[in-house]
C-alpha cells in the first residue's frame, strides 16, 4: 500500500496540471507587471491574492525566461521598505503599445 501512495504522489508531482498552474501564475504575474509598469513581490502577491513565496518562485522563472527584468530598487507600497522591483523588458513592452 505504501508503494502505491508513493507512486501516486510522484505522478501527481510530475503531472501536467501542476505545470499548467505554474504557467498560469507566470502569465498572470507578467500581465500584472506589464500593466503596473514596475512591481515588487509583495505588490504582486497582494494584487493577485497569492503567497509571496509563490510569487517569488514564479518571478525567478520569468526573469530566467527573459519575460521580466530587474527594474532597480524602490520603496514597496505594501512593505514600506526599499526592495528590488521587476518590469517587462523594453522590447516586449513595445509590443503592447
mmCIF file as gemmi writes it, N, C-alpha and C atoms, coordinates in Angstrom:
data_model
loop_
_atom_site.group_PDB
_atom_site.id
_atom_site.type_symbol
_atom_site.label_atom_id
_atom_site.label_alt_id
_atom_site.label_comp_id
_atom_site.label_asym_id
_atom_site.label_entity_id
_atom_site.label_seq_id
_atom_site.pdbx_PDB_ins_code
_atom_site.Cartn_x
_atom_site.Cartn_y
_atom_site.Cartn_z
_atom_site.occupancy
_atom_site.B_iso_or_equiv
_atom_site.pdbx_formal_charge
_atom_site.auth_seq_id
_atom_site.auth_asym_id
_atom_site.pdbx_PDB_model_num
ATOM 1 N N . UNK Axp A 1 ? 0.824 -1.198 0 1 0 ? 1 A 1
ATOM 2 C CA . UNK Axp A 1 ? 0 0 0 1 0 ? 1 A 1
ATOM 3 C C . UNK Axp A 1 ? 0.866 1.259 0 1 0 ? 1 A 1
ATOM 4 N N . UNK Axp A 2 ? 1.926 1.243 0.766 1 0 ? 2 A 1
ATOM 5 C CA . UNK Axp A 2 ? 2.792 2.415 0.856 1 0 ? 2 A 1
ATOM 6 C C . UNK Axp A 2 ? 3.407 2.746 -0.504 1 0 ? 2 A 1
ATOM 7 N N . UNK Axp A 3 ? 3.732 1.733 -1.29 1 0 ? 3 A 1
ATOM 8 C CA . UNK Axp A 3 ? 4.312 1.947 -2.609 1 0 ? 3 A 1
ATOM 9 C C . UNK Axp A 3 ? 3.322 2.666 -3.513 1 0 ? 3 A 1
ATOM 10 N N . UNK Axp A 4 ? 2.062 2.289 -3.454 1 0 ? 4 A 1
ATOM 11 C CA . UNK Axp A 4 ? 1.057 2.93 -4.294 1 0 ? 4 A 1
ATOM 12 C C . UNK Axp A 4 ? 0.915 4.413 -3.964 1 0 ? 4 A 1
ATOM 13 N N . UNK Axp A 5 ? 0.952 4.751 -2.693 1 0 ? 5 A 1
ATOM 14 C CA . UNK Axp A 5 ? 0.854 6.155 -2.297 1 0 ? 5 A 1
ATOM 15 C C . UNK Axp A 5 ? 2.053 6.921 -2.828 1 0 ? 5 A 1
ATOM 16 N N . UNK Axp A 6 ? 3.238 6.337 -2.704 1 0 ? 6 A 1
ATOM 17 C CA . UNK Axp A 6 ? 4.454 6.983 -3.193 1 0 ? 6 A 1
ATOM 18 C C . UNK Axp A 6 ? 4.387 7.188 -4.694 1 0 ? 6 A 1
ATOM 19 N N . UNK Axp A 7 ? 3.981 6.167 -5.431 1 0 ? 7 A 1
ATOM 20 C CA . UNK Axp A 7 ? 3.885 6.281 -6.884 1 0 ? 7 A 1
ATOM 21 C C . UNK Axp A 7 ? 2.845 7.326 -7.286 1 0 ? 7 A 1
ATOM 22 N N . UNK Axp A 8 ? 1.726 7.345 -6.587 1 0 ? 8 A 1
ATOM 23 C CA . UNK Axp A 8 ? 0.687 8.325 -6.88 1 0 ? 8 A 1
ATOM 24 C C . UNK Axp A 8 ? 1.187 9.735 -6.609 1 0 ? 8 A 1
ATOM 25 N N . UNK Axp A 9 ? 1.909 9.918 -5.521 1 0 ? 9 A 1
ATOM 26 C CA . UNK Axp A 9 ? 2.453 11.235 -5.19 1 0 ? 9 A 1
ATOM 27 C C . UNK Axp A 9 ? 3.453 11.695 -6.234 1 0 ? 9 A 1
ATOM 28 N N . UNK Axp A 10 ? 4.284 10.79 -6.691 1 0 ? 10 A 1
ATOM 29 C CA . UNK Axp A 10 ? 5.268 11.125 -7.723 1 0 ? 10 A 1
ATOM 30 C C . UNK Axp A 10 ? 4.56 11.493 -9.017 1 0 ? 10 A 1
ATOM 31 N N . UNK Axp A 11 ? 3.546 10.723 -9.385 1 0 ? 11 A 1
ATOM 32 C CA . UNK Axp A 11 ? 2.783 11.028 -10.597 1 0 ? 11 A 1
ATOM 33 C C . UNK Axp A 11 ? 2.113 12.397 -10.488 1 0 ? 11 A 1
ATOM 34 N N . UNK Axp A 12 ? 1.548 12.692 -9.332 1 0 ? 12 A 1
ATOM 35 C CA . UNK Axp A 12 ? 0.896 13.99 -9.135 1 0 ? 12 A 1
ATOM 36 C C . UNK Axp A 12 ? 1.905 15.127 -9.234 1 0 ? 12 A 1
ATOM 37 N N . UNK Axp A 13 ? 3.089 14.906 -8.682 1 0 ? 13 A 1
ATOM 38 C CA . UNK Axp A 13 ? 4.132 15.938 -8.724 1 0 ? 13 A 1
ATOM 39 C C . UNK Axp A 13 ? 4.533 16.255 -10.158 1 0 ? 13 A 1
ATOM 40 N N . UNK Axp A 14 ? 4.605 15.235 -10.995 1 0 ? 14 A 1
ATOM 41 C CA . UNK Axp A 14 ? 5.038 15.422 -12.377 1 0 ? 14 A 1
ATOM 42 C C . UNK Axp A 14 ? 3.874 15.644 -13.349 1 0 ? 14 A 1
ATOM 43 N N . UNK Axp A 15 ? 2.672 15.77 -12.831 1 0 ? 15 A 1
ATOM 44 C CA . UNK Axp A 15 ? 1.502 15.878 -13.708 1 0 ? 15 A 1
ATOM 45 C C . UNK Axp A 15 ? 1.489 17.2 -14.468 1 0 ? 15 A 1
ATOM 46 N N . UNK Axp A 16 ? 0.799 17.176 -15.589 1 0 ? 16 A 1
ATOM 47 C CA . UNK Axp A 16 ? 0.716 18.382 -16.418 1 0 ? 16 A 1
ATOM 48 C C . UNK Axp A 16 ? -0.131 19.457 -15.746 1 0 ? 16 A 1
ATOM 49 N N . UNK Axp A 17 ? -1.088 19.067 -14.914 1 0 ? 17 A 1
ATOM 50 C CA . UNK Axp A 17 ? -1.92 20.081 -14.256 1 0 ? 17 A 1
ATOM 51 C C . UNK Axp A 17 ? -1.083 20.944 -13.324 1 0 ? 17 A 1
ATOM 52 N N . UNK Axp A 18 ? -0.08 20.364 -12.699 1 0 ? 18 A 1
ATOM 53 C CA . UNK Axp A 18 ? 0.821 21.131 -11.829 1 0 ? 18 A 1
ATOM 54 C C . UNK Axp A 18 ? 1.616 22.135 -12.662 1 0 ? 18 A 1
ATOM 55 N N . UNK Axp A 19 ? 2.098 21.704 -13.821 1 0 ? 19 A 1
ATOM 56 C CA . UNK Axp A 19 ? 2.839 22.617 -14.702 1 0 ? 19 A 1
ATOM 57 C C . UNK Axp A 19 ? 1.92 23.717 -15.231 1 0 ? 19 A 1
ATOM 58 N N . UNK Axp A 20 ? 0.667 23.368 -15.505 1 0 ? 20 A 1
ATOM 59 C CA . UNK Axp A 20 ? -0.285 24.36 -16.01 1 0 ? 20 A 1
ATOM 60 C C . UNK Axp A 20 ? -0.564 25.448 -14.977 1 0 ? 20 A 1
ATOM 61 N N . UNK Axp A 21 ? -0.619 25.072 -13.705 1 0 ? 21 A 1
ATOM 62 C CA . UNK Axp A 21 ? -0.835 26.056 -12.642 1 0 ? 21 A 1
ATOM 63 C C . UNK Axp A 21 ? 0.332 27.031 -12.604 1 0 ? 21 A 1
ATOM 64 N N . UNK Axp A 22 ? 1.558 26.513 -12.691 1 0 ? 22 A 1
ATOM 65 C CA . UNK Axp A 22 ? 2.741 27.372 -12.704 1 0 ? 22 A 1
ATOM 66 C C . UNK Axp A 22 ? 2.743 28.303 -13.895 1 0 ? 22 A 1
ATOM 67 N N . UNK Axp A 23 ? 2.36 27.796 -15.059 1 0 ? 23 A 1
ATOM 68 C CA . UNK Axp A 23 ? 2.318 28.627 -16.27 1 0 ? 23 A 1
ATOM 69 C C . UNK Axp A 23 ? 1.247 29.703 -16.137 1 0 ? 23 A 1
ATOM 70 N N . UNK Axp A 24 ? 0.099 29.341 -15.614 1 0 ? 24 A 1
ATOM 71 C CA . UNK Axp A 24 ? -0.977 30.307 -15.41 1 0 ? 24 A 1
ATOM 72 C C . UNK Axp A 24 ? -0.53 31.409 -14.451 1 0 ? 24 A 1
ATOM 73 N N . UNK Axp A 25 ? 0.132 31.018 -13.361 1 0 ? 25 A 1
ATOM 74 C CA . UNK Axp A 25 ? 0.633 32.009 -12.409 1 0 ? 25 A 1
ATOM 75 C C . UNK Axp A 25 ? 1.65 32.932 -13.075 1 0 ? 25 A 1
ATOM 76 N N . UNK Axp A 26 ? 2.556 32.365 -13.866 1 0 ? 26 A 1
ATOM 77 C CA . UNK Axp A 26 ? 3.556 33.177 -14.574 1 0 ? 26 A 1
ATOM 78 C C . UNK Axp A 26 ? 2.876 34.169 -15.506 1 0 ? 26 A 1
ATOM 79 N N . UNK Axp A 27 ? 1.884 33.714 -16.244 1 0 ? 27 A 1
ATOM 80 C CA . UNK Axp A 27 ? 1.172 34.593 -17.175 1 0 ? 27 A 1
ATOM 81 C C . UNK Axp A 27 ? 0.462 35.724 -16.434 1 0 ? 27 A 1
ATOM 82 N N . UNK Axp A 28 ? -0.188 35.398 -15.319 1 0 ? 28 A 1
ATOM 83 C CA . UNK Axp A 28 ? -0.887 36.421 -14.529 1 0 ? 28 A 1
ATOM 84 C C . UNK Axp A 28 ? 0.093 37.454 -13.99 1 0 ? 28 A 1
ATOM 85 N N . UNK Axp A 29 ? 1.236 36.993 -13.494 1 0 ? 29 A 1
ATOM 86 C CA . UNK Axp A 29 ? 2.243 37.902 -12.944 1 0 ? 29 A 1
ATOM 87 C C . UNK Axp A 29 ? 2.794 38.805 -14.034 1 0 ? 29 A 1
ATOM 88 N N . UNK Axp A 30 ? 3.145 38.225 -15.178 1 0 ? 30 A 1
ATOM 89 C CA . UNK Axp A 30 ? 3.7 39.02 -16.28 1 0 ? 30 A 1
ATOM 90 C C . UNK Axp A 30 ? 2.696 40.071 -16.754 1 0 ? 30 A 1
ATOM 91 N N . UNK Axp A 31 ? 1.425 39.703 -16.851 1 0 ? 31 A 1
ATOM 92 C CA . UNK Axp A 31 ? 0.393 40.653 -17.271 1 0 ? 31 A 1
ATOM 93 C C . UNK Axp A 31 ? 0.232 41.775 -16.251 1 0 ? 31 A 1
ATOM 94 N N . UNK Axp A 32 ? 0.262 41.427 -14.969 1 0 ? 32 A 1
ATOM 95 C CA . UNK Axp A 32 ? 0.133 42.447 -13.928 1 0 ? 32 A 1
ATOM 96 C C . UNK Axp A 32 ? 1.302 43.427 -13.975 1 0 ? 32 A 1
ATOM 97 N N . UNK Axp A 33 ? 2.518 42.909 -14.082 1 0 ? 33 A 1
ATOM 98 C CA . UNK Axp A 33 ? 3.702 43.772 -14.119 1 0 ? 33 A 1
ATOM 99 C C . UNK Axp A 33 ? 3.654 44.67 -15.349 1 0 ? 33 A 1
ATOM 100 N N . UNK Axp A 34 ? 3.199 44.143 -16.468 1 0 ? 34 A 1
ATOM 101 C CA . UNK Axp A 34 ? 3.1 44.947 -17.692 1 0 ? 34 A 1
ATOM 102 C C . UNK Axp A 34 ? 2.141 46.117 -17.48 1 0 ? 34 A 1
ATOM 103 N N . UNK Axp A 35 ? 1.019 45.87 -16.822 1 0 ? 35 A 1
ATOM 104 C CA . UNK Axp A 35 ? 0.044 46.937 -16.549 1 0 ? 35 A 1
ATOM 105 C C . UNK Axp A 35 ? 0.565 47.928 -15.512 1 0 ? 35 A 1
ATOM 106 N N . UNK Axp A 36 ? 1.25 47.423 -14.491 1 0 ? 36 A 1
ATOM 107 C CA . UNK Axp A 36 ? 1.714 48.27 -13.383 1 0 ? 36 A 1
ATOM 108 C C . UNK Axp A 36 ? 2.959 49.077 -13.735 1 0 ? 36 A 1
ATOM 109 N N . UNK Axp A 37 ? 3.731 48.621 -14.683 1 0 ? 37 A 1
ATOM 110 C CA . UNK Axp A 37 ? 4.998 49.278 -15.034 1 0 ? 37 A 1
ATOM 111 C C . UNK Axp A 37 ? 6.161 48.642 -14.301 1 0 ? 37 A 1
ATOM 112 N N . UNK Axp A 38 ? 6.165 48.744 -12.979 1 0 ? 38 A 1
ATOM 113 C CA . UNK Axp A 38 ? 7.114 48.01 -12.137 1 0 ? 38 A 1
ATOM 114 C C . UNK Axp A 38 ? 6.338 47.461 -10.954 1 0 ? 38 A 1
ATOM 115 N N . UNK Axp A 39 ? 6.841 46.384 -10.363 1 0 ? 39 A 1
ATOM 116 C CA . UNK Axp A 39 ? 6.157 45.79 -9.219 1 0 ? 39 A 1
ATOM 117 C C . UNK Axp A 39 ? 7.14 45.005 -8.369 1 0 ? 39 A 1
ATOM 118 N N . UNK Axp A 40 ? 6.852 44.952 -7.081 1 0 ? 40 A 1
ATOM 119 C CA . UNK Axp A 40 ? 7.646 44.158 -6.144 1 0 ? 40 A 1
ATOM 120 C C . UNK Axp A 40 ? 6.906 42.853 -5.857 1 0 ? 40 A 1
ATOM 121 N N . UNK Axp A 41 ? 7.585 41.933 -5.216 1 0 ? 41 A 1
ATOM 122 C CA . UNK Axp A 41 ? 6.96 40.651 -4.872 1 0 ? 41 A 1
ATOM 123 C C . UNK Axp A 41 ? 5.708 40.876 -4.024 1 0 ? 41 A 1
ATOM 124 N N . UNK Axp A 42 ? 5.811 41.722 -3.007 1 0 ? 42 A 1
ATOM 125 C CA . UNK Axp A 42 ? 4.67 41.958 -2.116 1 0 ? 42 A 1
ATOM 126 C C . UNK Axp A 42 ? 3.507 42.622 -2.851 1 0 ? 42 A 1
ATOM 127 N N . UNK Axp A 43 ? 3.8 43.545 -3.744 1 0 ? 43 A 1
ATOM 128 C CA . UNK Axp A 43 ? 2.74 44.208 -4.515 1 0 ? 43 A 1
ATOM 129 C C . UNK Axp A 43 ? 2.028 43.221 -5.428 1 0 ? 43 A 1
ATOM 130 N N . UNK Axp A 44 ? 2.797 42.355 -6.073 1 0 ? 44 A 1
ATOM 131 C CA . UNK Axp A 44 ? 2.205 41.335 -6.947 1 0 ? 44 A 1
ATOM 132 C C . UNK Axp A 44 ? 1.35 40.383 -6.125 1 0 ? 44 A 1
ATOM 133 N N . UNK Axp A 45 ? 1.888 39.924 -4.999 1 0 ? 45 A 1
ATOM 134 C CA . UNK Axp A 45 ? 1.163 38.983 -4.14 1 0 ? 45 A 1
ATOM 135 C C . UNK Axp A 45 ? -0.161 39.577 -3.667 1 0 ? 45 A 1
ATOM 136 N N . UNK Axp A 46 ? -0.135 40.825 -3.25 1 0 ? 46 A 1
ATOM 137 C CA . UNK Axp A 46 ? -1.357 41.477 -2.768 1 0 ? 46 A 1
ATOM 138 C C . UNK Axp A 46 ? -2.37 41.644 -3.899 1 0 ? 46 A 1
ATOM 139 N N . UNK Axp A 47 ? -1.916 42.112 -5.049 1 0 ? 47 A 1
ATOM 140 C CA . UNK Axp A 47 ? -2.826 42.369 -6.172 1 0 ? 47 A 1
ATOM 141 C C . UNK Axp A 47 ? -3.453 41.095 -6.722 1 0 ? 47 A 1
ATOM 142 N N . UNK Axp A 48 ? -2.681 40.006 -6.737 1 0 ? 48 A 1
ATOM 143 C CA . UNK Axp A 48 ? -3.165 38.759 -7.34 1 0 ? 48 A 1
ATOM 144 C C . UNK Axp A 48 ? -3.637 37.734 -6.309 1 0 ? 48 A 1
ATOM 145 N N . UNK Axp A 49 ? -3.637 38.129 -5.034 1 0 ? 49 A 1
ATOM 146 C CA . UNK Axp A 49 ? -4.074 37.247 -3.945 1 0 ? 49 A 1
ATOM 147 C C . UNK Axp A 49 ? -3.294 35.931 -3.949 1 0 ? 49 A 1
ATOM 148 N N . UNK Axp A 50 ? -1.967 36.057 -4.002 1 0 ? 50 A 1
ATOM 149 C CA . UNK Axp A 50 ? -1.074 34.897 -3.993 1 0 ? 50 A 1
ATOM 150 C C . UNK Axp A 50 ? -0.134 35.003 -2.8 1 0 ? 50 A 1
ATOM 151 N N . UNK Axp A 51 ? 0.468 33.883 -2.429 1 0 ? 51 A 1
ATOM 152 C CA . UNK Axp A 51 ? 1.5 33.882 -1.395 1 0 ? 51 A 1
ATOM 153 C C . UNK Axp A 51 ? 2.767 34.511 -1.959 1 0 ? 51 A 1
ATOM 154 N N . UNK Axp A 52 ? 3.491 35.242 -1.107 1 0 ? 52 A 1
ATOM 155 C CA . UNK Axp A 52 ? 4.74 35.855 -1.567 1 0 ? 52 A 1
ATOM 156 C C . UNK Axp A 52 ? 5.749 34.802 -2.012 1 0 ? 52 A 1
ATOM 157 N N . UNK Axp A 53 ? 5.764 33.649 -1.364 1 0 ? 53 A 1
ATOM 158 C CA . UNK Axp A 53 ? 6.701 32.592 -1.756 1 0 ? 53 A 1
ATOM 159 C C . UNK Axp A 53 ? 6.391 32.07 -3.158 1 0 ? 53 A 1
ATOM 160 N N . UNK Axp A 54 ? 5.12 31.988 -3.509 1 0 ? 54 A 1
ATOM 161 C CA . UNK Axp A 54 ? 4.737 31.56 -4.861 1 0 ? 54 A 1
ATOM 162 C C . UNK Axp A 54 ? 5.132 32.61 -5.885 1 0 ? 54 A 1
ATOM 163 N N . UNK Axp A 55 ? 4.895 33.868 -5.559 1 0 ? 55 A 1
ATOM 164 C CA . UNK Axp A 55 ? 5.259 34.959 -6.469 1 0 ? 55 A 1
ATOM 165 C C . UNK Axp A 55 ? 6.766 34.979 -6.684 1 0 ? 55 A 1
ATOM 166 N N . UNK Axp A 56 ? 7.521 34.791 -5.613 1 0 ? 56 A 1
ATOM 167 C CA . UNK Axp A 56 ? 8.984 34.817 -5.714 1 0 ? 56 A 1
ATOM 168 C C . UNK Axp A 56 ? 9.495 33.75 -6.672 1 0 ? 56 A 1
ATOM 169 N N . UNK Axp A 57 ? 8.977 32.537 -6.548 1 0 ? 57 A 1
ATOM 170 C CA . UNK Axp A 57 ? 9.394 31.453 -7.438 1 0 ? 57 A 1
ATOM 171 C C . UNK Axp A 57 ? 9.044 31.724 -8.888 1 0 ? 57 A 1
ATOM 172 N N . UNK Axp A 58 ? 7.812 32.181 -9.119 1 0 ? 58 A 1
ATOM 173 C CA . UNK Axp A 58 ? 7.392 32.48 -10.49 1 0 ? 58 A 1
ATOM 174 C C . UNK Axp A 58 ? 8.162 33.672 -11.053 1 0 ? 58 A 1
ATOM 175 N N . UNK Axp A 59 ? 8.429 34.67 -10.22 1 0 ? 59 A 1
ATOM 176 C CA . UNK Axp A 59 ? 9.209 35.833 -10.659 1 0 ? 59 A 1
ATOM 177 C C . UNK Axp A 59 ? 10.592 35.396 -11.119 1 0 ? 59 A 1
ATOM 178 N N . UNK Axp A 60 ? 11.219 34.505 -10.359 1 0 ? 60 A 1
ATOM 179 C CA . UNK Axp A 60 ? 12.539 34 -10.751 1 0 ? 60 A 1
ATOM 180 C C . UNK Axp A 60 ? 12.477 33.245 -12.073 1 0 ? 60 A 1
ATOM 181 N N . UNK Axp A 61 ? 11.426 32.457 -12.275 1 0 ? 61 A 1
ATOM 182 C CA . UNK Axp A 61 ? 11.244 31.747 -13.547 1 0 ? 61 A 1
ATOM 183 C C . UNK Axp A 61 ? 11.072 32.738 -14.697 1 0 ? 61 A 1
ATOM 184 N N . UNK Axp A 62 ? 10.293 33.779 -14.472 1 0 ? 62 A 1
ATOM 185 C CA . UNK Axp A 62 ? 10.053 34.782 -15.512 1 0 ? 62 A 1
ATOM 186 C C . UNK Axp A 62 ? 11.322 35.558 -15.847 1 0 ? 62 A 1
ATOM 187 N N . UNK Axp A 63 ? 12.14 35.847 -14.853 1 0 ? 63 A 1
ATOM 188 C CA . UNK Axp A 63 ? 13.418 36.524 -15.1 1 0 ? 63 A 1
ATOM 189 C C . UNK Axp A 63 ? 14.332 35.609 -15.902 1 0 ? 63 A 1
ATOM 190 N N . UNK Axp A 64 ? 14.407 34.337 -15.511 1 0 ? 64 A 1
ATOM 191 C CA . UNK Axp A 64 ? 15.258 33.372 -16.222 1 0 ? 64 A 1
ATOM 192 C C . UNK Axp A 64 ? 14.811 33.202 -17.675 1 0 ? 64 A 1
ATOM 193 N N . UNK Axp A 65 ? 13.509 33.291 -17.912 1 0 ? 65 A 1
ATOM 194 C CA . UNK Axp A 65 ? 12.968 33.139 -19.267 1 0 ? 65 A 1
ATOM 195 C C . UNK Axp A 65 ? 13.046 34.436 -20.075 1 0 ? 65 A 1
ATOM 196 N N . UNK Axp A 66 ? 13.457 35.522 -19.453 1 0 ? 66 A 1
ATOM 197 C CA . UNK Axp A 66 ? 13.563 36.797 -20.154 1 0 ? 66 A 1
ATOM 198 C C . UNK Axp A 66 ? 12.255 37.554 -20.283 1 0 ? 66 A 1
ATOM 199 N N . UNK Axp A 67 ? 11.212 37.088 -19.592 1 0 ? 67 A 1
ATOM 200 C CA . UNK Axp A 67 ? 9.916 37.77 -19.665 1 0 ? 67 A 1
ATOM 201 C C . UNK Axp A 67 ? 9.832 38.958 -18.715 1 0 ? 67 A 1
ATOM 202 N N . UNK Axp A 68 ? 10.673 38.969 -17.671 1 0 ? 68 A 1
ATOM 203 C CA . UNK Axp A 68 ? 10.784 40.093 -16.744 1 0 ? 68 A 1
ATOM 204 C C . UNK Axp A 68 ? 12.255 40.403 -16.541 1 0 ? 68 A 1
ATOM 205 N N . UNK Axp A 69 ? 12.551 41.644 -16.174 1 0 ? 69 A 1
ATOM 206 C CA . UNK Axp A 69 ? 13.916 42.057 -15.832 1 0 ? 69 A 1
ATOM 207 C C . UNK Axp A 69 ? 13.861 42.856 -14.536 1 0 ? 69 A 1
ATOM 208 N N . UNK Axp A 70 ? 14.998 42.914 -13.849 1 0 ? 70 A 1
ATOM 209 C CA . UNK Axp A 70 ? 15.07 43.712 -12.633 1 0 ? 70 A 1
ATOM 210 C C . UNK Axp A 70 ? 14.977 45.188 -12.999 1 0 ? 70 A 1
ATOM 211 N N . UNK Axp A 71 ? 14.219 45.933 -12.215 1 0 ? 71 A 1
ATOM 212 C CA . UNK Axp A 71 ? 13.98 47.35 -12.504 1 0 ? 71 A 1
ATOM 213 C C . UNK Axp A 71 ? 14.667 48.26 -11.495 1 0 ? 71 A 1
ATOM 214 N N . UNK Axp A 72 ? 15.511 47.703 -10.651 1 0 ? 72 A 1
ATOM 215 C CA . UNK Axp A 72 ? 16.18 48.503 -9.63 1 0 ? 72 A 1
ATOM 216 C C . UNK Axp A 72 ? 15.4 48.517 -8.329 1 0 ? 72 A 1
ATOM 217 N N . UNK Axp A 73 ? 15.982 49.148 -7.342 1 0 ? 73 A 1
ATOM 218 C CA . UNK Axp A 73 ? 15.346 49.205 -6.027 1 0 ? 73 A 1
ATOM 219 C C . UNK Axp A 73 ? 14.437 50.421 -5.913 1 0 ? 73 A 1
ATOM 220 N N . UNK Axp A 74 ? 13.34 50.227 -5.192 1 0 ? 74 A 1
ATOM 221 C CA . UNK Axp A 74 ? 12.423 51.319 -4.878 1 0 ? 74 A 1
ATOM 222 C C . UNK Axp A 74 ? 11.621 50.932 -3.647 1 0 ? 74 A 1
ATOM 223 N N . UNK Axp A 75 ? 10.925 51.891 -3.089 1 0 ? 75 A 1
ATOM 224 C CA . UNK Axp A 75 ? 10.126 51.628 -1.896 1 0 ? 75 A 1
ATOM 225 C C . UNK Axp A 75 ? 8.862 50.859 -2.29 1 0 ? 75 A 1
ATOM 226 N N . UNK Axp A 76 ? 8.644 49.75 -1.626 1 0 ? 76 A 1
ATOM 227 C CA . UNK Axp A 76 ? 7.464 48.917 -1.87 1 0 ? 76 A 1
ATOM 228 C C . UNK Axp A 76 ? 6.254 49.555 -1.191 1 0 ? 76 A 1
ATOM 229 N N . UNK Axp A 77 ? 5.164 49.68 -1.904 1 0 ? 77 A 1
ATOM 230 C CA . UNK Axp A 77 ? 3.961 50.294 -1.345 1 0 ? 77 A 1
ATOM 231 C C . UNK Axp A 77 ? 3.278 49.407 -0.303 1 0 ? 77 A 1
ATOM 232 N N . UNK Axp A 78 ? 3.577 48.121 -0.3 1 0 ? 78 A 1
ATOM 233 C CA . UNK Axp A 78 ? 2.976 47.198 0.662 1 0 ? 78 A 1
ATOM 234 C C . UNK Axp A 78 ? 3.843 47.079 1.912 1 0 ? 78 A 1
ATOM 235 N N . UNK Axp A 79 ? 5.135 46.857 1.72 1 0 ? 79 A 1
ATOM 236 C CA . UNK Axp A 79 ? 6.061 46.624 2.835 1 0 ? 79 A 1
ATOM 237 C C . UNK Axp A 79 ? 6.649 47.918 3.4 1 0 ? 79 A 1
ATOM 238 N N . UNK Axp A 80 ? 6.571 48.998 2.633 1 0 ? 80 A 1
ATOM 239 C CA . UNK Axp A 80 ? 7.151 50.283 3.016 1 0 ? 80 A 1
ATOM 240 C C . UNK Axp A 80 ? 8.655 50.168 3.286 1 0 ? 80 A 1
ATOM 241 N N . UNK Axp A 81 ? 9.296 49.304 2.517 1 0 ? 81 A 1
ATOM 242 C CA . UNK Axp A 81 ? 10.749 49.116 2.587 1 0 ? 81 A 1
ATOM 243 C C . UNK Axp A 81 ? 11.307 49.176 1.175 1 0 ? 81 A 1
ATOM 244 N N . UNK Axp A 82 ? 12.591 49.485 1.079 1 0 ? 82 A 1
ATOM 245 C CA . UNK Axp A 82 ? 13.24 49.512 -0.226 1 0 ? 82 A 1
ATOM 246 C C . UNK Axp A 82 ? 13.574 48.086 -0.646 1 0 ? 82 A 1
ATOM 247 N N . UNK Axp A 83 ? 13.044 47.674 -1.784 1 0 ? 83 A 1
ATOM 248 C CA . UNK Axp A 83 ? 13.246 46.314 -2.296 1 0 ? 83 A 1
ATOM 249 C C . UNK Axp A 83 ? 13.43 46.36 -3.809 1 0 ? 83 A 1
ATOM 250 N N . UNK Axp A 84 ? 13.805 45.235 -4.375 1 0 ? 84 A 1
ATOM 251 C CA . UNK Axp A 84 ? 14.023 45.107 -5.819 1 0 ? 84 A 1
ATOM 252 C C . UNK Axp A 84 ? 12.673 44.967 -6.534 1 0 ? 84 A 1
ATOM 253 N N . UNK Axp A 85 ? 12.47 45.736 -7.57 1 0 ? 85 A 1
ATOM 254 C CA . UNK Axp A 85 ? 11.253 45.649 -8.388 1 0 ? 85 A 1
ATOM 255 C C . UNK Axp A 85 ? 11.595 44.996 -9.724 1 0 ? 85 A 1
ATOM 256 N N . UNK Axp A 86 ? 10.567 44.565 -10.434 1 0 ? 86 A 1
ATOM 257 C CA . UNK Axp A 86 ? 10.744 43.992 -11.773 1 0 ? 86 A 1
ATOM 258 C C . UNK Axp A 86 ? 9.872 44.753 -12.76 1 0 ? 86 A 1
ATOM 259 N N . UNK Axp A 87 ? 10.207 44.617 -14.039 1 0 ? 87 A 1
ATOM 260 C CA . UNK Axp A 87 ? 9.423 45.223 -15.11 1 0 ? 87 A 1
ATOM 261 C C . UNK Axp A 87 ? 9.505 44.326 -16.333 1 0 ? 87 A 1
ATOM 262 N N . UNK Axp A 88 ? 8.664 44.602 -17.309 1 0 ? 88 A 1
ATOM 263 C CA . UNK Axp A 88 ? 8.702 43.895 -18.589 1 0 ? 88 A 1
ATOM 264 C C . UNK Axp A 88 ? 9.848 44.494 -19.4 1 0 ? 88 A 1
ATOM 265 N N . UNK Axp A 89 ? 10.656 43.665 -20.071 1 0 ? 89 A 1
ATOM 266 C CA . UNK Axp A 89 ? 11.744 44.208 -20.897 1 0 ? 89 A 1
ATOM 267 C C . UNK Axp A 89 ? 11.22 45.195 -21.938 1 0 ? 89 A 1
ATOM 268 N N . UNK Axp A 90 ? 12.031 46.169 -22.291 1 0 ? 90 A 1
ATOM 269 C CA . UNK Axp A 90 ? 11.621 47.252 -23.196 1 0 ? 90 A 1
ATOM 270 C C . UNK Axp A 90 ? 11.073 46.748 -24.521 1 0 ? 90 A 1
ATOM 271 N N . UNK Axp A 91 ? 11.718 45.77 -25.154 1 0 ? 91 A 1
ATOM 272 C CA . UNK Axp A 91 ? 11.236 45.316 -26.463 1 0 ? 91 A 1
ATOM 273 C C . UNK Axp A 91 ? 9.884 44.628 -26.365 1 0 ? 91 A 1
ATOM 274 N N . UNK Axp A 92 ? 9.606 43.898 -25.271 1 0 ? 92 A 1
ATOM 275 C CA . UNK Axp A 92 ? 8.298 43.281 -25.099 1 0 ? 92 A 1
ATOM 276 C C . UNK Axp A 92 ? 7.249 44.327 -24.784 1 0 ? 92 A 1
ATOM 277 N N . UNK Axp A 93 ? 7.615 45.325 -24.017 1 0 ? 93 A 1
ATOM 278 C CA . UNK Axp A 93 ? 6.675 46.363 -23.649 1 0 ? 93 A 1
ATOM 279 C C . UNK Axp A 93 ? 6.153 47.072 -24.893 1 0 ? 93 A 1
ATOM 280 N N . UNK Axp A 94 ? 7.012 47.276 -25.881 1 0 ? 94 A 1
ATOM 281 C CA . UNK Axp A 94 ? 6.594 47.971 -27.096 1 0 ? 94 A 1
ATOM 282 C C . UNK Axp A 94 ? 5.575 47.167 -27.9 1 0 ? 94 A 1
ATOM 283 N N . UNK Axp A 95 ? 5.521 45.864 -27.715 1 0 ? 95 A 1
ATOM 284 C CA . UNK Axp A 95 ? 4.54 45.039 -28.42 1 0 ? 95 A 1
ATOM 285 C C . UNK Axp A 95 ? 3.121 45.331 -27.952 1 0 ? 95 A 1
ATOM 286 N N . UNK Axp A 96 ? 2.978 45.761 -26.691 1 0 ? 96 A 1
ATOM 287 C CA . UNK Axp A 96 ? 1.658 46.002 -26.121 1 0 ? 96 A 1
ATOM 288 C C . UNK Axp A 96 ? 1.154 47.417 -26.387 1 0 ? 96 A 1
ATOM 289 N N . UNK Axp A 97 ? 1.99 48.291 -26.919 1 0 ? 97 A 1
ATOM 290 C CA . UNK Axp A 97 ? 1.59 49.691 -27.11 1 0 ? 97 A 1
ATOM 291 C C . UNK Axp A 97 ? 1.145 49.944 -28.526 1 0 ? 97 A 1
